[in-house]
């Protein structure tokens, strides 16, 4: 009688452990699906305001407008991407 009770207990524990393991795997998979990738910042050339451009000191720089001798604007001001630092060759 005791061996039947032990076998039943072991079977039910095994089923419970398997159920818990499946539930944990399903939770992990759903957590991975919900994680959104990091949003990339806007490209420097799309920034129109000088203050917004200058706030991104790492990758953007502001180019002021250029005028001719009469004061007429030849080129509007804009934000541009800073050139990447490259290792100098010897």
C-alpha positions as CSV (number, residue, x, y, z in Angstrom):
1,X,0.0,0.0,0.0
2,X,2.8,2.4,0.8
3,X,4.6,1.8,-2.5
4,X,1.5,2.8,-4.4
5,X,1.1,6.0,-2.4
6,X,4.8,6.9,-3.0
7,X,4.6,6.2,-6.7
8,X,1.5,8.4,-7.0
9,X,3.2,11.2,-5.0
10,X,6.4,11.0,-7.2
11,X,4.3,11.1,-10.4
12,X,2.3,14.1,-9.2
13,X,5.4,15.9,-8.2
14,X,7.0,15.2,-11.5
15,X,4.0,16.6,-13.4
16,X,4.0,19.7,-11.1
17,X,7.7,20.3,-11.8
18,X,7.2,20.0,-15.5
19,X,4.2,22.3,-15.4
20,X,6.2,24.9,-13.5
21,X,9.1,24.6,-15.9
22,X,6.8,25.1,-18.9
23,X,5.2,28.1,-17.2
24,X,8.6,29.7,-16.6
25,X,9.7,29.2,-20.2
26,X,6.5,30.7,-21.5
27,X,6.9,33.7,-19.2
28,X,10.5,34.2,-20.3
29,X,9.5,34.1,-24.0
30,X,6.7,36.6,-23.5
31,X,9.1,39.0,-21.6
32,X,11.5,38.9,-24.5
33,X,8.7,39.7,-27.0
34,X,7.6,42.8,-25.0
35,X,11.1,44.3,-24.7
36,X,11.2,47.0,-27.4
37,X,14.5,47.8,-29.0
38,X,16.2,51.1,-28.0
39,X,15.0,54.0,-30.2
40,X,17.7,55.6,-32.2
41,X,18.1,59.4,-31.9
42,X,17.1,61.6,-34.8
43,X,19.7,62.2,-37.5
44,X,21.6,65.5,-37.0
45,X,20.5,66.7,-40.4
46,X,16.9,66.5,-39.4
47,X,17.3,68.9,-36.4
48,X,16.1,72.4,-37.2
49,X,16.7,74.3,-34.0
50,X,20.1,75.5,-32.9
51,X,19.6,74.7,-29.3
52,X,18.5,71.1,-30.0
53,X,21.6,70.6,-32.2
54,X,24.0,72.1,-29.7
55,X,22.5,69.9,-26.9
56,X,23.9,66.8,-28.8
57,X,27.6,67.7,-28.3
58,X,28.8,64.2,-29.0
59,X,27.6,63.7,-32.6
60,X,26.2,67.0,-33.9
61,X,27.4,70.5,-34.6
62,X,25.7,73.7,-35.7
63,X,26.8,75.5,-38.9
64,X,25.7,79.2,-38.9
65,X,24.3,80.9,-42.0
66,X,26.6,82.6,-44.4
67,X,25.9,86.0,-45.9
68,X,27.4,87.9,-48.8
69,X,28.8,91.5,-48.5
70,X,25.3,93.0,-48.9
71,X,23.9,90.9,-46.1
72,X,21.9,88.6,-48.2
73,X,21.8,85.0,-46.9
74,X,23.8,82.7,-49.2
75,X,23.4,79.5,-47.1
76,X,21.0,78.8,-44.3
77,X,22.1,77.6,-40.9
78,X,21.9,73.8,-40.3
79,X,22.9,71.0,-38.1
80,X,25.3,68.4,-39.3
81,X,26.9,65.2,-38.1
82,X,30.4,65.6,-36.7
83,X,33.1,63.6,-38.5
84,X,34.1,60.4,-36.7
85,X,37.6,60.3,-35.1
86,X,39.8,57.9,-37.0
87,X,43.1,56.6,-35.9
88,X,46.0,58.5,-37.6
89,X,48.3,56.3,-39.6
90,X,52.0,56.7,-39.1
